[in-house]
Amino acid sequence: MTATSLMTEAKTPDETTVDQDWWRGAVIYQIYPRSFQDQNGDGVGDLVGITSRLDYVADLGVDAIWLSPVFTSPMKDFGYDVSNYRDIDPSFGTLEDFDNLVRKAHSLGLKVIIDQVISHSSDKHAWFSESRQSRTNAKADWYVWADPRPDGTPPNNWLSIFGGSAWQWDSRRMQYYQHNFLVSQPDLNFHSAEVQDALLAEMRFWLERGVDGFRLDTVNFYFCSLGFEDNPVVRPDDFNASTAPAVNPYNFQEHIYDKSRPENLAFLKRLRALMDEYPGRTTVGEIGDSQHQLEIMAQYTSGNDHLHMAYTFDYLGGEFSAEHFRKSIAATEAKAPDGWICLAFSNHDVVRHVSRWAVHGQEAAFTRLAATLILCMRGSVCLYQGEELGLKEAELSFSDLVDPYGIEFWPEFKGRDGCRTPMVWQSHATNGAFSTASRTWLPVPAEHLTHAVDTQDNVLGSVLEFYRAMLVFRRAHPALAKGTIRLLDAPGNILAFIREDGAQRLLCVFNMGGTAAEYALPADLVPHDAGCPGVTAAPIEGELDLEPFGSYVGLL
């Protein structure tokens, strides 16, 4: 079979029948390819391995998968530094392997979303190799270049998220280039129409191969101000560490000139126009802006001519409390009433939420509450691989680290390796059946083996079966997928809201604390059992008695 015929087969068979709104309220399962399944025994996950495990993902009851980057890369940032946007890195496989994965996913009813890392490339990309040769070559302005100050120092005070200045001196051009992340990740110049055209063409390549959408890495980083003004100091009241760890001086600035620029809206319209050529394809943007993330999400997702949806770091950090969630939900509804949020508690960039939020000794109850909560909130949902097993953050030694972010800020910030360790499939197999290699790229934590898939599959009361049951429940209740949300007053650490879609109304109440709590039902609400998994509370004389980390979901 030729690559061309594979590519054709990978496409959605009849695009005229595609539900163009499928993404709204969808549940997306994020796969970190290096850590899902290693088929060739080199200690690194690959596409053939992922394909072999897709039946497991489909059995969860999710709607789509999101693959972190699999493009050609020197792997300085493990795929988020792309050197060729149109090919697969050999460590993951081939384009034929990718086409087989898409075809298998579609046969199982799974959509395929892939990462697009276009705010920056690798310094090994041919575009940058040419751009850095001179100030007059054909791609001279494809990256963000700036002259030094008269004393030779960088042009302004902009900082890299990964530490130090956002500027790196290049002796060929006698100029600095901008890098918001690693020195080896130069920022592309979106002010150039040629750059925009080239990047949209790279995305079209994958749309033609049949992908169903893109997760857009650092989508608010595409443009910077070409005036290169200094960023101001952040006001004390606005300081927070949601985008970067608290030990990172990046947090000391309000990043109004190096990202989140108004010019981005016009580019997102161009991107949406491309997506609209392919019915039923979607976009989800990652917004990292500690001070303005909700306003940006509103701008980027409102209307029908920008992104379909976006996620912020509201629930990937912050505290697990009714107050925090109530404020975040209210702010989202107020500032982005016609936008659409993609919810996540864990992903490849943050400490796993069981370790981040759970109360010691009450992890089991917390894990079930968190699953119920995220699947009842308004928005689409991203679940991160291993979340459905109740995995905690892996504890790694400094010698095990490979993440440059963690190595830079150790020991106060341990980086992202702890959430990226290999998936565990069999508790008594070598490396949890992730790989037959003598050494995997990150170690398989012994404590994870007790949570392996084979210890939970078809086991009544397991976390895995609870997630499966909750996903069935969500699918059976359209109000949870696409309905409105209305917050209710509630005391203490109780979060309560109503989800409504047409004639269907659901009362959702969550005790987000580690002690029992009572909730007095509003007089006009008379809920009855909805069959929600894990719910043991029932209204008695207008009151709900909720266990520690207990929940109630009832039909109105």
C-alpha positions as CSV (number, residue, x, y, z in Angstrom):
1,M,0.0,0.0,0.0
2,T,1.4,3.4,-0.9
3,A,1.7,6.4,1.4
4,T,-0.8,8.2,-0.8
5,S,-3.4,5.6,-0.4
6,L,-2.8,5.4,3.3
7,M,-3.2,9.1,3.5
8,T,-6.5,8.9,1.7
9,E,-7.8,6.1,4.0
10,A,-6.8,8.1,7.0
11,K,-9.3,10.9,6.1
12,T,-12.7,11.0,7.6
13,P,-14.8,8.9,5.1
14,D,-17.7,11.3,4.5
15,E,-17.1,14.8,5.6
16,T,-20.6,15.9,4.7
17,T,-21.9,13.9,7.7
18,V,-19.5,15.1,10.2
19,D,-20.9,16.8,13.3
20,Q,-19.1,20.1,13.1
21,D,-19.9,20.8,16.7
22,W,-18.5,17.5,18.0
23,W,-15.7,19.3,20.0
24,R,-18.1,21.2,22.2
25,G,-18.3,19.2,25.4
26,A,-16.1,16.5,24.0
27,V,-13.7,14.5,26.3
28,I,-10.2,14.4,24.9
29,Y,-7.6,11.9,26.1
30,Q,-4.1,13.4,26.1
31,I,-1.3,11.0,25.1
32,Y,2.3,11.8,25.8
33,P,3.9,9.7,23.0
34,R,7.3,9.1,24.6
35,S,5.6,7.5,27.6
36,F,2.5,5.6,26.3
37,Q,3.8,2.4,24.7
38,D,7.2,1.4,23.4
39,Q,6.8,-1.1,20.6
40,N,10.4,-1.4,19.3
41,G,12.1,-1.8,22.7
42,D,14.3,1.3,22.7
43,G,12.8,2.7,25.9
44,V,10.9,5.5,24.2
45,G,7.2,5.3,23.3
46,D,6.3,5.3,19.6
47,L,3.4,5.5,17.2
48,V,3.1,1.8,16.6
49,G,2.8,1.4,20.3
50,I,0.1,4.0,20.6
51,T,-1.9,2.4,17.8
52,S,-1.7,-1.0,19.7
53,R,-3.3,0.6,22.7
54,L,-6.1,2.6,21.1
55,D,-8.7,0.0,21.9
56,Y,-8.0,0.7,25.6
57,V,-8.5,4.5,25.0
58,A,-11.7,3.9,23.0
59,D,-13.1,1.6,25.8
60,L,-12.7,4.5,28.2
61,G,-15.5,6.3,26.4
62,V,-13.6,9.4,25.3
63,D,-14.3,11.2,22.0
64,A,-10.8,12.1,20.9
65,I,-7.0,11.7,21.5
66,W,-4.5,14.6,21.6
67,L,-1.0,13.6,20.7
68,S,1.9,15.7,22.1
69,P,4.4,16.5,19.3
70,V,5.8,13.7,17.2
71,F,7.5,15.8,14.6
72,T,11.2,15.7,13.7
73,S,13.1,17.3,16.5
74,P,16.5,17.3,18.3
75,M,14.4,16.7,21.4
76,K,16.0,19.5,23.5
77,D,12.5,20.1,24.7
78,F,11.2,16.7,23.9
79,G,9.4,17.5,20.6
80,Y,8.3,21.1,21.4
81,D,11.3,22.1,19.4
82,V,10.4,21.2,15.8
83,S,13.0,20.9,13.1
84,N,10.6,19.6,10.4
85,Y,6.9,20.2,10.6
86,R,6.1,17.7,7.9
87,D,7.7,14.5,9.1
88,I,7.7,12.2,12.1
89,D,10.8,11.9,14.3
90,P,12.5,8.5,13.8
91,S,12.2,7.9,17.5
92,F,8.4,7.8,17.1
93,G,8.2,6.0,13.7
94,T,7.3,7.1,10.2
95,L,4.6,9.0,8.3
96,E,3.1,5.6,7.4
97,D,2.9,4.7,11.1
98,F,1.1,8.0,11.7
99,D,-1.4,7.3,8.9
100,N,-2.0,3.8,10.4
101,L,-2.7,5.4,13.8
102,V,-5.2,7.9,12.4
103,R,-7.0,5.2,10.4
104,K,-7.2,2.9,13.5
105,A,-8.4,5.8,15.7
106,H,-11.1,6.7,13.2
107,S,-12.3,3.1,12.9
108,L,-12.8,3.1,16.7
109,G,-14.7,6.4,16.6
110,L,-11.9,8.5,18.0
111,K,-10.9,11.9,16.6
112,V,-7.2,12.7,16.4
113,I,-5.9,16.1,17.6
114,I,-2.2,16.8,17.2
115,D,0.1,19.5,18.8
116,Q,1.2,22.4,16.6
117,V,4.2,24.2,18.0
118,I,4.4,27.2,15.8
119,S,5.3,30.1,18.1
120,H,8.9,28.9,17.8
121,S,10.9,26.2,16.0
122,S,14.1,24.4,16.8
123,D,17.4,26.2,15.9
124,K,18.0,23.1,13.7
125,H,15.1,24.0,11.4
126,A,16.2,24.8,7.9
127,W,14.4,28.2,8.2
128,F,16.5,29.3,11.1
129,S,19.7,28.0,9.6
130,E,19.1,30.3,6.7
131,S,17.8,33.2,8.7
132,R,20.8,33.4,10.9
133,Q,23.3,33.5,8.0
134,S,22.8,37.2,7.2
135,R,20.5,40.2,7.4
136,T,19.7,40.1,3.7
137,N,18.8,36.5,2.9
138,A,15.3,35.3,1.8
139,K,14.4,34.3,5.4
140,A,16.2,37.1,7.2
141,D,13.1,38.3,8.9
142,W,11.5,34.9,9.6
143,Y,12.6,35.1,13.2
144,V,12.5,37.9,15.7
145,W,15.9,39.7,15.5
146,A,17.0,42.9,17.3
147,D,20.1,45.0,17.6
148,P,21.8,45.2,20.9
149,R,21.7,48.3,23.1
150,P,24.7,50.6,22.6
151,D,26.5,48.8,25.5
152,G,26.0,45.4,23.8
153,T,23.4,44.1,26.2
154,P,20.0,42.7,25.0
155,P,17.5,45.1,23.6
156,N,15.1,45.0,26.6
157,N,14.3,43.2,29.8
158,W,12.2,40.4,28.4
159,L,12.8,37.0,30.1
160,S,12.6,33.4,29.0
161,I,10.2,31.1,30.9
162,F,13.0,28.6,31.0
163,G,15.3,31.0,32.8
164,G,17.5,34.0,32.0
165,S,17.1,36.5,29.2
166,A,14.7,35.9,26.3
167,W,17.5,37.1,24.0
168,Q,20.5,35.1,22.6
169,W,23.4,36.7,20.8
170,D,24.2,35.4,17.3
171,S,27.7,36.2,16.0
172,R,26.8,35.7,12.3
173,R,24.3,38.6,12.2
174,M,25.7,40.5,15.2
175,Q,22.2,40.6,16.5
176,Y,20.1,39.0,19.2
177,Y,17.2,36.6,18.5
178,Q,14.2,36.1,20.8
179,H,13.5,32.9,22.5
180,N,10.6,32.7,25.0
181,F,11.7,29.2,26.0
182,L,15.1,27.4,25.4
183,V,18.0,29.2,23.6
184,S,17.5,26.4,21.0
185,Q,13.9,27.5,20.4
186,P,14.0,30.7,18.4
187,D,10.7,32.6,18.1
188,L,9.2,32.9,14.6
189,N,8.3,36.4,13.4
190,F,4.5,36.4,12.9
191,H,4.7,40.0,11.7
192,S,5.9,38.4,8.4
193,A,3.1,37.4,6.0
194,E,5.4,34.8,4.5
195,V,5.9,33.2,7.9
196,Q,2.2,33.0,8.4
197,D,1.7,31.5,5.0
198,A,4.4,28.9,5.6
199,L,3.0,27.9,8.9
200,L,-0.6,27.6,7.6
201,A,0.7,25.4,4.8
202,E,2.4,23.1,7.3
203,M,-0.9,22.8,9.1
204,R,-2.7,22.1,5.9
205,F,-0.4,19.2,5.3
206,W,-1.7,17.5,8.4
207,L,-5.3,18.4,7.7
208,E,-4.9,16.6,4.4
209,R,-3.6,13.6,6.2
210,G,-6.9,13.4,8.1
211,V,-6.2,14.9,11.5
212,D,-9.3,16.3,13.2
213,G,-7.8,19.3,14.9
214,F,-4.8,21.0,16.5
215,R,-3.8,21.8,20.1
216,L,-2.0,25.1,19.7
217,D,1.0,25.3,22.0
218,T,1.5,28.8,23.6
219,V,-1.1,30.3,21.3
220,N,-0.8,33.8,22.9
221,F,3.0,33.9,22.3
222,Y,2.8,34.3,18.5
223,F,3.4,38.1,18.3
224,C,5.6,40.4,20.2
225,S,5.9,44.2,20.0
226,L,8.4,45.2,17.4
227,G,9.0,48.4,19.5
228,F,10.8,46.1,21.9
229,E,9.6,48.1,24.9
230,D,10.6,46.9,28.4
231,N,7.9,45.0,30.2
232,P,6.6,46.7,33.4
233,V,6.9,45.3,36.9
234,V,3.8,43.3,37.8
235,R,1.7,44.9,40.5
236,P,1.8,43.1,43.9
237,D,-1.9,42.5,43.8
238,D,-1.6,40.8,40.3
239,F,1.3,38.6,41.1
240,N,0.7,34.9,40.7
241,A,2.6,31.8,39.7
242,S,0.1,30.1,37.4
243,T,2.2,30.3,34.3
244,A,5.6,29.8,35.7
245,P,6.8,28.3,39.1
246,A,7.0,30.8,42.0
247,V,10.8,30.6,42.0
248,N,11.0,31.9,38.4
249,P,11.7,35.6,38.0
250,Y,9.5,35.5,34.9
251,N,6.6,36.1,37.3
252,F,8.0,39.5,38.3
253,Q,7.0,41.1,35.0
254,E,3.6,41.9,33.4
255,H,4.2,40.5,29.9
256,I,2.4,43.1,27.8
257,Y,5.0,43.5,25.1
258,D,6.4,40.0,24.6
259,K,3.1,38.1,24.2
260,S,-0.7,38.4,24.1
261,R,-0.5,41.1,21.5
262,P,-3.6,42.3,19.7
263,E,-2.2,41.4,16.3
264,N,-2.7,37.8,17.1
265,L,-6.5,38.1,16.5
266,A,-6.0,38.7,12.8
267,F,-3.8,35.7,12.5
268,L,-6.3,33.5,14.3
269,K,-8.9,34.5,11.8
270,R,-6.6,33.3,9.0
271,L,-6.2,30.1,10.9
272,R,-9.9,29.6,11.4
273,A,-10.5,30.2,7.7
274,L,-8.2,27.4,7.0
275,M,-9.9,25.1,9.5
276,D,-13.3,25.9,8.0
277,E,-12.2,24.5,4.7
278,Y,-12.2,21.1,6.5
279,P,-15.6,20.4,8.1
280,G,-15.6,19.1,11.6
281,R,-12.0,20.0,12.4
282,T,-11.2,21.9,15.6
283,T,-8.6,24.0,17.5
284,V,-7.8,24.2,21.2
285,G,-5.3,26.9,22.3
286,E,-3.1,26.9,25.3
287,I,-3.2,30.4,26.9
288,G,-0.4,31.2,29.4
289,D,-0.9,34.7,30.8
290,S,-1.0,35.0,34.6
291,Q,-2.7,38.4,34.6
292,H,-5.0,38.4,31.6
293,Q,-5.8,34.8,30.7
294,L,-9.6,35.0,30.9
295,E,-9.8,38.2,28.8
296,I,-7.5,36.6,26.2
297,M,-9.6,33.4,26.2
298,A,-12.7,35.5,25.6
299,Q,-11.0,37.3,22.7
300,Y,-9.6,34.1,21.2
301,T,-12.8,31.9,21.4
302,S,-15.7,34.4,21.0
303,G,-17.6,34.4,17.8
304,N,-17.1,31.9,15.0
305,D,-13.9,33.2,13.4
306,H,-11.2,32.6,15.9
307,L,-10.3,29.4,18.0
308,H,-13.0,26.9,18.7
309,M,-11.8,26.6,22.4
310,A,-8.9,27.3,24.7
311,Y,-7.6,26.4,28.1
312,T,-6.0,28.4,30.8
313,F,-4.1,27.5,33.9
314,D,-7.0,28.2,36.3
315,Y,-7.4,24.5,37.1
316,L,-3.9,23.3,36.3
317,G,-2.8,25.2,39.4
318,G,-4.5,27.3,42.1
319,E,-6.1,25.7,45.0
320,F,-8.7,23.0,45.2
321,S,-11.5,24.9,47.0
322,A,-15.0,25.8,46.4
323,E,-14.0,29.5,46.6
324,H,-11.4,29.2,43.8
325,F,-13.6,27.2,41.5
326,R,-16.6,29.4,42.1
327,K,-14.6,32.5,41.3
328,S,-13.1,30.9,38.2
329,I,-16.4,29.6,36.9
330,A,-18.1,33.0,37.5
331,A,-15.2,34.9,35.9
332,T,-15.3,32.6,32.8
333,E,-19.0,33.1,32.4
334,A,-18.8,36.8,32.9
335,K,-15.7,37.5,30.7
336,A,-16.2,34.9,28.0
337,P,-20.0,34.3,27.8
338,D,-19.9,33.0,24.2
339,G,-16.4,31.5,24.4
340,W,-15.6,27.9,25.1
341,I,-13.2,26.6,27.7
342,C,-11.3,23.3,27.6
343,L,-11.0,22.0,31.2
344,A,-8.0,20.0,32.5
345,F,-6.7,19.2,36.0
346,S,-3.5,17.5,34.8
347,N,-1.4,17.5,31.7
348,H,2.3,17.1,30.6
349,D,3.3,20.5,32.1
350,V,2.1,20.4,35.7
351,V,2.2,18.2,38.8
352,R,-0.5,15.5,38.6
353,H,-3.6,16.8,40.4
354,V,-3.8,13.9,42.9
355,S,-0.4,15.0,44.3
356,R,-1.2,18.6,43.9
357,W,-4.5,18.7,45.7
358,A,-5.4,15.5,47.5
359,V,-5.5,15.3,51.3
360,H,-3.1,12.6,52.6
361,G,-5.1,9.5,53.5
362,Q,-8.1,10.6,51.5
363,E,-6.7,10.2,48.0
364,A,-9.3,7.6,46.9
365,A,-12.3,9.8,47.7
366,F,-10.6,12.9,46.3
367,T,-9.8,11.1,43.0
368,R,-13.4,10.2,42.4
369,L,-14.7,13.6,43.4
370,A,-12.2,15.3,41.0
371,A,-13.4,13.0,38.2
372,T,-17.0,13.7,38.8
373,L,-16.4,17.4,39.1
374,I,-14.5,17.9,35.9
375,L,-17.0,15.8,34.0
376,C,-19.9,17.9,35.3
377,M,-18.4,21.4,34.7
378,R,-19.2,23.4,31.6
379,G,-16.6,23.0,28.8
380,S,-14.8,20.3,26.9
381,V,-12.5,18.1,29.0
382,C,-8.9,16.9,28.6
383,L,-7.9,13.8,30.6
384,Y,-4.2,13.1,30.9
385,Q,-2.9,9.6,30.4
386,G,-2.8,7.8,33.8
387,E,-5.2,10.1,35.4
388,E,-7.9,7.4,35.0
389,L,-5.6,5.2,37.1
390,G,-5.3,7.7,39.9
391,L,-1.6,8.1,39.4
392,K,0.3,10.5,41.5
393,E,3.3,12.6,40.6
394,A,6.4,10.4,40.3
395,E,9.2,11.2,42.8
396,L,12.5,11.3,40.8
397,S,16.1,11.9,41.8
398,F,18.1,14.7,40.2
399,S,20.1,12.1,38.3
400,D,16.9,10.9,36.6
401,L,15.8,14.3,35.3
402,V,15.9,15.1,31.6
403,D,13.6,18.1,31.6
404,P,15.8,21.3,31.1
405,Y,13.2,23.3,33.0
406,G,13.5,21.2,36.1
407,I,17.3,21.0,35.9
408,E,17.5,24.8,35.7
409,F,15.3,25.5,38.8
410,W,16.1,22.4,40.9
411,P,15.5,21.8,43.8
412,E,12.6,24.2,44.4
413,F,11.0,23.4,41.1
414,K,11.5,19.8,39.9
415,G,10.3,20.3,36.4
416,R,7.9,18.2,34.4
417,D,9.4,14.8,34.4
418,G,7.3,13.7,37.4
419,C,4.1,13.7,35.3
420,R,5.7,12.3,32.2
421,T,6.9,8.9,33.4
422,P,5.7,5.8,31.4
423,M,2.2,4.5,31.4
424,V,1.8,1.3,33.5
425,W,-0.1,-1.5,31.9
426,Q,0.8,-4.7,33.9
427,S,1.8,-4.6,37.5
428,H,4.2,-7.6,37.3
429,A,5.7,-7.0,33.9
430,T,9.1,-5.4,33.1
431,N,8.6,-1.6,33.1
432,G,4.9,-2.1,33.7
433,A,4.7,-3.6,30.1
434,F,5.5,-0.1,28.7
435,S,8.8,-1.4,27.2
436,T,11.1,-4.4,27.1
437,A,14.1,-2.1,27.3
438,S,16.7,-2.5,30.1
439,R,16.3,1.3,30.7
440,T,13.4,3.5,29.8
441,W,13.8,7.2,29.0
442,L,12.3,8.0,32.4
443,P,12.0,5.4,35.1
444,V,8.8,3.6,35.8
445,P,7.9,4.4,39.4
446,A,7.4,1.3,41.6
447,E,4.5,3.0,43.3
448,H,2.7,3.3,39.9
449,L,2.8,-0.5,39.3
450,T,0.2,-1.1,42.0
451,H,-2.1,1.1,40.0
452,A,-1.4,-0.6,36.6
453,V,-4.3,-1.1,34.2
454,D,-4.4,-4.9,34.8
455,T,-5.0,-4.3,38.5
456,Q,-8.0,-2.2,37.8
457,D,-9.6,-3.4,34.6
458,N,-13.1,-4.9,35.3
459,V,-12.4,-4.5,39.0
460,L,-15.5,-3.2,40.8
461,G,-14.7,0.0,42.7
462,S,-11.4,0.7,40.9
463,V,-10.6,4.3,39.8
464,L,-10.4,3.1,36.2
465,E,-13.9,1.6,36.3
466,F,-15.1,4.8,38.0
467,Y,-13.8,7.0,35.2
468,R,-15.4,4.6,32.6
469,A,-18.8,4.8,34.4
470,M,-18.6,8.6,34.7
471,L,-17.9,9.0,31.0
472,V,-20.9,6.8,30.3
473,F,-23.0,9.0,32.6
474,R,-21.7,12.2,30.9
475,R,-22.5,10.9,27.5
476,A,-26.0,10.0,28.6
477,H,-26.7,13.5,29.8
478,P,-26.4,16.2,27.1
479,A,-26.7,19.0,29.7
480,L,-23.3,18.0,31.0
481,A,-21.7,18.2,27.6
482,K,-23.2,21.3,26.0
483,G,-25.6,22.8,28.6
484,T,-25.4,26.1,30.5
485,I,-24.1,26.5,34.0
486,R,-25.6,28.5,36.8
487,L,-23.8,28.8,40.1
488,L,-25.8,28.5,43.4
489,D,-25.0,29.9,46.8
490,A,-23.4,27.3,49.0
491,P,-21.7,27.5,52.4
492,G,-18.1,26.6,53.3
493,N,-16.3,24.4,50.9
494,I,-19.3,23.3,48.9
495,L,-19.6,24.1,45.2
496,A,-23.1,23.9,43.7
497,F,-24.4,24.6,40.2
498,I,-27.2,23.7,37.8
499,R,-26.4,22.4,34.3
500,E,-29.3,22.8,31.8
501,D,-29.8,21.9,28.2
502,G,-33.4,22.1,26.8
503,A,-35.7,20.2,29.1
504,Q,-32.8,18.5,31.0
505,R,-31.7,20.1,34.3
506,L,-29.1,18.6,36.7
507,L,-28.2,19.8,40.2
508,C,-24.5,19.2,40.9
509,V,-23.2,19.6,44.4
510,F,-19.6,18.9,45.5
511,N,-18.1,18.8,49.0
512,M,-14.5,19.9,48.2
513,G,-13.3,19.4,51.7
514,G,-12.0,16.6,53.8
515,T,-14.7,16.7,56.4
516,A,-18.4,16.0,56.1
517,A,-20.7,18.9,55.2
518,E,-24.4,19.7,54.8
519,Y,-26.1,21.5,52.0
520,A,-29.6,23.0,52.3
521,L,-31.4,22.7,49.0
522,P,-33.0,25.8,47.7
523,A,-36.8,25.6,48.3
524,D,-37.6,25.6,44.6
525,L,-35.3,22.6,43.8
526,V,-36.6,19.0,44.3
527,P,-33.9,16.7,42.7
528,H,-34.2,13.0,42.3
529,D,-31.7,10.3,41.6
530,A,-29.9,10.5,38.3
531,G,-27.8,7.3,38.7
532,C,-24.5,9.2,38.9
533,P,-21.6,6.8,39.8
534,G,-20.3,7.1,43.3
535,V,-23.2,9.2,44.6
536,T,-24.5,7.9,48.0
537,A,-26.1,11.1,49.3
538,A,-29.8,11.7,48.9
539,P,-32.0,14.7,49.8
540,I,-33.7,14.2,53.1
541,E,-36.1,16.9,54.2
542,G,-34.5,19.4,51.9
543,E,-30.9,18.7,52.9
544,L,-27.9,16.8,51.5
545,D,-25.4,15.2,53.9
546,L,-22.2,14.9,52.0
547,E,-19.3,12.7,53.0
548,P,-15.7,14.1,52.9
549,F,-15.1,14.7,49.2
550,G,-18.6,13.5,48.5
551,S,-20.8,14.6,45.6
552,Y,-24.4,14.7,44.5
553,V,-25.8,14.9,41.0
554,G,-29.6,14.8,40.7
555,L,-32.2,15.4,38.0
556,L,-34.5,18.4,38.4
